[in-house]
Amino acid sequence: MRGSERRLQRYRVALLRACAIAGIAISGFGAVPGFADDRPVVLFLGDSLTAGYGLVAEEAFPALIQQRIDAAGLNFRVVNAGVSGDTSAGGLRRVDWLLQQPIAILVLELGANDMLRGQSVEAMRANLRGILDKVRAARPDVRFVIAGMRAAPNLGPAYGREFEASYALIASEYDAALIPFVLDGVAGDAALTQPDGIHPTALGNERVAIVVWDAVSPLLTSKEEP
């Protein structure tokens, strides 16, 4: 078995454990800092992966994307709207409040907790579409990035195929950039994940930031073109 296959297998085992406990506690979502800052926003709407579960805020990958934006001299502000344990339905409920922000790019990283709870893939897709529709209605020029996830094997191959294909389907429907698997190169690597086998360490988040930056950076530069 190749190293990448072994890492993926370890990640799947961790997902199985997560399915068994099915329900990470939702952390409080307070006021998003920086409302006075009028720079266009790169909004990361997601769950514990986006929130930086188990880490300080500066180690979460959205904060690392802000560092890359600043280093490149680009005029954007990152807002981390990640909430641990959130589902696609939770994201849909929260998005109206987030639309107060001058959103230029939305990075949507939701659905993993729907999967861990064995919820309907069709309902998840409807919620993700609802989020994208609301953002586009409020901000017609917004660009989207869809962050995909892998399914736990205990949910069956049919569920897994439908779940994983949903991200590419929605990306196609909304002309969005697609990250096929946001934990690519991190999942299953004990050196890059916390003891739960799922959430990245600080070093793991640096790897995630590379994957996300590859999808986000072309949109940032195109937004800044006259």
BALOBA-1460 file (C-alpha; in Angstrom, 3 decimals):
// residues 226
<rec num="1" residu="m" x="0.000" y="0.000" z="0.000"/>
<rec num="2" residu="r" x="1.446" y="3.362" z="-1.010"/>
<rec num="3" residu="g" x="1.956" y="6.144" z="1.532"/>
<rec num="4" residu="s" x="-0.909" y="8.238" z="0.189"/>
<rec num="5" residu="e" x="-3.235" y="5.246" z="0.387"/>
<rec num="6" residu="r" x="-2.169" y="4.521" z="3.974"/>
<rec num="7" residu="r" x="-2.832" y="8.139" z="4.955"/>
<rec num="8" residu="l" x="-6.255" y="8.046" z="3.349"/>
<rec num="9" residu="q" x="-7.046" y="4.799" z="5.153"/>
<rec num="10" residu="r" x="-6.074" y="6.362" z="8.507"/>
<rec num="11" residu="y" x="-8.282" y="9.348" z="7.698"/>
<rec num="12" residu="r" x="-11.202" y="7.044" z="6.914"/>
<rec num="13" residu="v" x="-10.734" y="5.286" z="10.253"/>
<rec num="14" residu="a" x="-10.815" y="8.676" z="11.983"/>
<rec num="15" residu="l" x="-14.026" y="9.498" z="10.128"/>
<rec num="16" residu="l" x="-15.525" y="6.252" z="11.352"/>
<rec num="17" residu="r" x="-14.774" y="7.263" z="14.927"/>
<rec num="18" residu="a" x="-16.314" y="10.674" z="14.279"/>
<rec num="19" residu="c" x="-19.428" y="9.031" z="12.875"/>
<rec num="20" residu="a" x="-19.679" y="7.017" z="16.071"/>
<rec num="21" residu="i" x="-19.794" y="10.109" z="18.236"/>
<rec num="22" residu="a" x="-21.527" y="12.172" z="15.487"/>
<rec num="23" residu="g" x="-21.721" y="15.642" z="16.822"/>
<rec num="24" residu="i" x="-18.852" y="17.952" z="17.643"/>
<rec num="25" residu="a" x="-20.023" y="20.664" z="20.050"/>
<rec num="26" residu="i" x="-20.835" y="23.926" z="18.296"/>
<rec num="27" residu="s" x="-18.744" y="26.787" z="19.569"/>
<rec num="28" residu="g" x="-20.141" y="30.242" z="20.049"/>
<rec num="29" residu="f" x="-20.115" y="32.530" z="17.024"/>
<rec num="30" residu="g" x="-19.555" y="36.052" z="18.183"/>
<rec num="31" residu="a" x="-19.232" y="39.309" z="16.331"/>
<rec num="32" residu="v" x="-16.885" y="39.248" z="13.370"/>
<rec num="33" residu="p" x="-14.136" y="41.774" z="14.026"/>
<rec num="34" residu="g" x="-13.230" y="44.485" z="11.603"/>
<rec num="35" residu="f" x="-16.599" y="45.723" z="10.352"/>
<rec num="36" residu="a" x="-15.091" y="49.219" z="10.072"/>
<rec num="37" residu="d" x="-12.610" y="47.900" z="7.508"/>
<rec num="38" residu="d" x="-14.091" y="48.536" z="4.067"/>
<rec num="39" residu="r" x="-11.739" y="46.303" z="2.092"/>
<rec num="40" residu="p" x="-13.521" y="43.645" z="0.002"/>
<rec num="41" residu="v" x="-13.917" y="40.451" z="1.996"/>
<rec num="42" residu="v" x="-12.815" y="36.908" z="1.393"/>
<rec num="43" residu="l" x="-15.389" y="35.088" z="3.499"/>
<rec num="44" residu="f" x="-14.616" y="31.575" z="4.726"/>
<rec num="45" residu="l" x="-17.911" y="29.965" z="5.676"/>
<rec num="46" residu="g" x="-17.284" y="26.581" z="7.205"/>
<rec num="47" residu="d" x="-17.111" y="24.243" z="10.154"/>
<rec num="48" residu="s" x="-14.338" y="23.247" z="12.582"/>
<rec num="49" residu="l" x="-11.770" y="22.913" z="9.793"/>
<rec num="50" residu="t" x="-12.249" y="26.569" z="8.891"/>
<rec num="51" residu="a" x="-12.560" y="27.648" z="12.522"/>
<rec num="52" residu="g" x="-9.193" y="26.090" z="13.357"/>
<rec num="53" residu="y" x="-10.432" y="23.614" z="15.933"/>
<rec num="54" residu="g" x="-7.855" y="23.022" z="18.680"/>
<rec num="55" residu="l" x="-5.632" y="25.903" z="17.561"/>
<rec num="56" residu="v" x="-5.271" y="29.605" z="18.195"/>
<rec num="57" residu="a" x="-6.971" y="31.822" z="15.622"/>
<rec num="58" residu="e" x="-3.708" y="32.808" z="13.939"/>
<rec num="59" residu="e" x="-2.964" y="29.148" z="13.109"/>
<rec num="60" residu="a" x="-6.235" y="28.471" z="11.255"/>
<rec num="61" residu="f" x="-5.822" y="28.352" z="7.495"/>
<rec num="62" residu="p" x="-7.983" y="31.461" z="6.806"/>
<rec num="63" residu="a" x="-5.535" y="33.515" z="8.896"/>
<rec num="64" residu="l" x="-2.688" y="32.039" z="6.862"/>
<rec num="65" residu="i" x="-4.499" y="33.086" z="3.677"/>
<rec num="66" residu="q" x="-4.666" y="36.644" z="5.059"/>
<rec num="67" residu="q" x="-0.898" y="36.516" z="5.544"/>
<rec num="68" residu="r" x="-0.448" y="35.512" z="1.920"/>
<rec num="69" residu="i" x="-2.816" y="38.260" z="0.766"/>
<rec num="70" residu="d" x="-0.887" y="40.859" z="2.726"/>
<rec num="71" residu="a" x="2.465" y="39.574" z="1.483"/>
<rec num="72" residu="a" x="1.208" y="39.848" z="-2.092"/>
<rec num="73" residu="g" x="0.057" y="43.425" z="-1.507"/>
<rec num="74" residu="l" x="-3.562" y="42.594" z="-2.340"/>
<rec num="75" residu="n" x="-6.383" y="44.701" z="-0.933"/>
<rec num="76" residu="f" x="-8.605" y="42.074" z="0.679"/>
<rec num="77" residu="r" x="-9.664" y="41.211" z="4.208"/>
<rec num="78" residu="v" x="-10.307" y="37.645" z="5.331"/>
<rec num="79" residu="v" x="-13.269" y="36.905" z="7.585"/>
<rec num="80" residu="n" x="-13.268" y="33.505" z="9.276"/>
<rec num="81" residu="a" x="-16.897" y="32.445" z="9.715"/>
<rec num="82" residu="g" x="-16.080" y="28.904" z="10.734"/>
<rec num="83" residu="v" x="-18.127" y="27.304" z="13.507"/>
<rec num="84" residu="s" x="-17.141" y="23.930" z="14.931"/>
<rec num="85" residu="g" x="-19.827" y="21.312" z="14.384"/>
<rec num="86" residu="d" x="-21.742" y="23.403" z="11.863"/>
<rec num="87" residu="t" x="-23.764" y="21.765" z="9.110"/>
<rec num="88" residu="s" x="-24.893" y="23.080" z="5.744"/>
<rec num="89" residu="a" x="-28.225" y="24.001" z="7.363"/>
<rec num="90" residu="g" x="-26.415" y="25.989" z="10.028"/>
<rec num="91" residu="g" x="-24.458" y="27.841" z="7.381"/>
<rec num="92" residu="l" x="-27.665" y="28.695" z="5.566"/>
<rec num="93" residu="r" x="-29.147" y="30.084" z="8.780"/>
<rec num="94" residu="r" x="-26.052" y="32.236" z="9.413"/>
<rec num="95" residu="v" x="-25.458" y="33.629" z="5.967"/>
<rec num="96" residu="d" x="-27.981" y="36.497" z="6.103"/>
<rec num="97" residu="w" x="-26.078" y="38.140" z="8.942"/>
<rec num="98" residu="l" x="-22.776" y="37.644" z="7.149"/>
<rec num="99" residu="l" x="-24.106" y="39.475" z="4.100"/>
<rec num="100" residu="q" x="-23.489" y="42.729" z="5.951"/>
<rec num="101" residu="q" x="-19.904" y="42.206" z="4.824"/>
<rec num="102" residu="p" x="-18.671" y="43.479" z="1.405"/>
<rec num="103" residu="i" x="-18.089" y="39.918" z="0.199"/>
<rec num="104" residu="a" x="-15.978" y="39.594" z="-2.934"/>
<rec num="105" residu="i" x="-15.086" y="35.901" z="-2.647"/>
<rec num="106" residu="l" x="-16.861" y="33.163" z="-0.706"/>
<rec num="107" residu="v" x="-14.970" y="30.009" z="0.221"/>
<rec num="108" residu="l" x="-17.647" y="27.486" z="1.199"/>
<rec num="109" residu="e" x="-16.407" y="24.603" z="3.360"/>
<rec num="110" residu="l" x="-19.479" y="22.810" z="4.688"/>
<rec num="111" residu="g" x="-21.041" y="19.370" z="4.498"/>
<rec num="112" residu="a" x="-18.637" y="17.232" z="6.528"/>
<rec num="113" residu="n" x="-20.871" y="17.274" z="9.594"/>
<rec num="114" residu="d" x="-23.928" y="16.487" z="7.473"/>
<rec num="115" residu="m" x="-22.033" y="13.411" z="6.302"/>
<rec num="116" residu="l" x="-20.849" y="12.411" z="9.775"/>
<rec num="117" residu="r" x="-24.472" y="12.442" z="10.916"/>
<rec num="118" residu="g" x="-25.633" y="10.477" z="7.881"/>
<rec num="119" residu="q" x="-27.920" y="13.276" z="6.754"/>
<rec num="120" residu="s" x="-29.467" y="13.496" z="3.321"/>
<rec num="121" residu="v" x="-27.044" y="14.447" z="0.578"/>
<rec num="122" residu="e" x="-29.903" y="15.992" z="-1.371"/>
<rec num="123" residu="a" x="-30.739" y="18.233" z="1.586"/>
<rec num="124" residu="m" x="-27.068" y="19.185" z="1.935"/>
<rec num="125" residu="r" x="-26.915" y="20.187" z="-1.722"/>
<rec num="126" residu="a" x="-30.087" y="22.254" z="-1.321"/>
<rec num="127" residu="n" x="-28.583" y="24.076" z="1.653"/>
<rec num="128" residu="l" x="-25.307" y="24.776" z="-0.146"/>
<rec num="129" residu="r" x="-27.211" y="26.088" z="-3.154"/>
<rec num="130" residu="g" x="-29.299" y="28.224" z="-0.825"/>
<rec num="131" residu="i" x="-26.167" y="29.789" z="0.640"/>
<rec num="132" residu="l" x="-24.707" y="30.508" z="-2.791"/>
<rec num="133" residu="d" x="-27.990" y="31.920" z="-4.088"/>
<rec num="134" residu="k" x="-28.332" y="34.282" z="-1.131"/>
<rec num="135" residu="v" x="-24.782" y="35.544" z="-1.467"/>
<rec num="136" residu="r" x="-25.081" y="36.026" z="-5.212"/>
<rec num="137" residu="a" x="-28.395" y="37.862" z="-4.867"/>
<rec num="138" residu="a" x="-26.816" y="40.301" z="-2.402"/>
<rec num="139" residu="r" x="-23.423" y="40.490" z="-4.154"/>
<rec num="140" residu="p" x="-23.876" y="39.728" z="-7.878"/>
<rec num="141" residu="d" x="-20.152" y="40.000" z="-8.635"/>
<rec num="142" residu="v" x="-19.088" y="37.539" z="-5.941"/>
<rec num="143" residu="r" x="-16.791" y="34.650" z="-6.878"/>
<rec num="144" residu="f" x="-17.130" y="31.239" z="-5.278"/>
<rec num="145" residu="v" x="-14.718" y="28.537" z="-4.131"/>
<rec num="146" residu="i" x="-16.182" y="25.157" z="-3.148"/>
<rec num="147" residu="a" x="-14.091" y="23.082" z="-0.731"/>
<rec num="148" residu="g" x="-14.835" y="19.382" z="-1.126"/>
<rec num="149" residu="m" x="-14.658" y="16.608" z="1.433"/>
<rec num="150" residu="r" x="-14.427" y="12.807" z="1.494"/>
<rec num="151" residu="a" x="-17.088" y="10.524" z="2.944"/>
<rec num="152" residu="a" x="-16.671" y="8.003" z="5.739"/>
<rec num="153" residu="p" x="-16.733" y="4.418" z="4.397"/>
<rec num="154" residu="n" x="-19.335" y="3.123" z="6.852"/>
<rec num="155" residu="l" x="-22.024" y="5.150" z="5.094"/>
<rec num="156" residu="g" x="-21.797" y="2.888" z="2.065"/>
<rec num="157" residu="p" x="-20.370" y="3.345" z="-1.419"/>
<rec num="158" residu="a" x="-23.547" y="4.825" z="-2.894"/>
<rec num="159" residu="y" x="-23.765" y="7.518" z="-0.225"/>
<rec num="160" residu="g" x="-20.037" y="8.212" z="-0.528"/>
<rec num="161" residu="r" x="-20.179" y="8.633" z="-4.292"/>
<rec num="162" residu="e" x="-23.186" y="10.939" z="-4.109"/>
<rec num="163" residu="f" x="-21.705" y="13.001" z="-1.282"/>
<rec num="164" residu="e" x="-18.286" y="13.469" z="-2.864"/>
<rec num="165" residu="a" x="-19.720" y="14.202" z="-6.327"/>
<rec num="166" residu="s" x="-21.922" y="16.952" z="-4.885"/>
<rec num="167" residu="y" x="-19.053" y="19.409" z="-4.589"/>
<rec num="168" residu="a" x="-18.015" y="19.170" z="-8.235"/>
<rec num="169" residu="l" x="-21.668" y="19.342" z="-9.285"/>
<rec num="170" residu="i" x="-22.323" y="22.533" z="-7.346"/>
<rec num="171" residu="a" x="-19.039" y="24.083" z="-8.448"/>
<rec num="172" residu="s" x="-20.081" y="23.479" z="-12.051"/>
<rec num="173" residu="e" x="-23.540" y="24.937" z="-11.499"/>
<rec num="174" residu="y" x="-22.185" y="28.141" z="-9.950"/>
<rec num="175" residu="d" x="-19.040" y="28.569" z="-12.051"/>
<rec num="176" residu="a" x="-17.006" y="28.151" z="-8.878"/>
<rec num="177" residu="a" x="-13.415" y="27.150" z="-8.337"/>
<rec num="178" residu="l" x="-13.272" y="23.644" z="-6.884"/>
<rec num="179" residu="i" x="-10.970" y="22.227" z="-4.238"/>
<rec num="180" residu="p" x="-11.716" y="18.496" z="-4.663"/>
<rec num="181" residu="f" x="-10.511" y="17.624" z="-1.147"/>
<rec num="182" residu="v" x="-9.560" y="20.427" z="1.220"/>
<rec num="183" residu="l" x="-7.470" y="18.059" z="3.391"/>
<rec num="184" residu="d" x="-5.483" y="16.708" z="0.457"/>
<rec num="185" residu="g" x="-1.993" y="15.803" z="1.638"/>
<rec num="186" residu="v" x="-2.998" y="16.220" z="5.283"/>
<rec num="187" residu="a" x="-5.722" y="13.649" z="5.980"/>
<rec num="188" residu="g" x="-4.372" y="10.506" z="7.574"/>
<rec num="189" residu="d" x="-0.904" y="11.932" z="8.225"/>
<rec num="190" residu="a" x="-0.286" y="11.630" z="11.961"/>
<rec num="191" residu="a" x="2.366" y="14.336" z="11.795"/>
<rec num="192" residu="l" x="-0.148" y="16.826" z="10.401"/>
<rec num="193" residu="t" x="-3.316" y="15.956" z="12.294"/>
<rec num="194" residu="q" x="-4.422" y="16.258" z="15.889"/>
<rec num="195" residu="p" x="-5.040" y="13.118" z="17.999"/>
<rec num="196" residu="d" x="-8.599" y="12.799" z="16.627"/>
<rec num="197" residu="g" x="-7.080" y="11.970" z="13.237"/>
<rec num="198" residu="i" x="-9.201" y="14.559" z="11.417"/>
<rec num="199" residu="h" x="-8.400" y="18.133" z="12.405"/>
<rec num="200" residu="p" x="-5.089" y="19.510" z="11.162"/>
<rec num="201" residu="t" x="-2.359" y="20.689" z="13.485"/>
<rec num="202" residu="a" x="-0.798" y="24.104" z="12.990"/>
<rec num="203" residu="l" x="1.594" y="22.528" z="10.484"/>
<rec num="204" residu="g" x="-1.301" y="20.732" z="8.832"/>
<rec num="205" residu="n" x="-3.122" y="24.029" z="8.434"/>
<rec num="206" residu="e" x="-0.085" y="25.399" z="6.634"/>
<rec num="207" residu="r" x="-0.505" y="22.589" z="4.121"/>
<rec num="208" residu="v" x="-4.249" y="23.261" z="3.851"/>
<rec num="209" residu="a" x="-3.493" y="26.935" z="3.235"/>
<rec num="210" residu="i" x="-1.336" y="25.981" z="0.241"/>
<rec num="211" residu="v" x="-4.183" y="23.958" z="-1.256"/>
<rec num="212" residu="v" x="-6.704" y="26.741" z="-0.620"/>
<rec num="213" residu="w" x="-4.379" y="29.472" z="-1.886"/>
<rec num="214" residu="d" x="-4.012" y="27.699" z="-5.209"/>
<rec num="215" residu="a" x="-7.778" y="28.017" z="-5.694"/>
<rec num="216" residu="v" x="-8.270" y="31.472" z="-4.200"/>
<rec num="217" residu="s" x="-5.294" y="33.445" z="-5.508"/>
<rec num="218" residu="p" x="-6.365" y="33.542" z="-9.189"/>
<rec num="219" residu="l" x="-9.700" y="35.019" z="-8.099"/>
<rec num="220" residu="l" x="-7.991" y="37.656" z="-5.979"/>
<rec num="221" residu="t" x="-5.768" y="38.831" z="-8.809"/>
<rec num="222" residu="s" x="-8.641" y="38.885" z="-11.310"/>
<rec num="223" residu="k" x="-10.717" y="40.954" z="-8.885"/>
<rec num="224" residu="e" x="-7.942" y="43.548" z="-8.677"/>
<rec num="225" residu="e" x="-7.532" y="43.901" z="-12.439"/>
<rec num="226" residu="p" x="-8.903" y="47.224" z="-13.793"/>
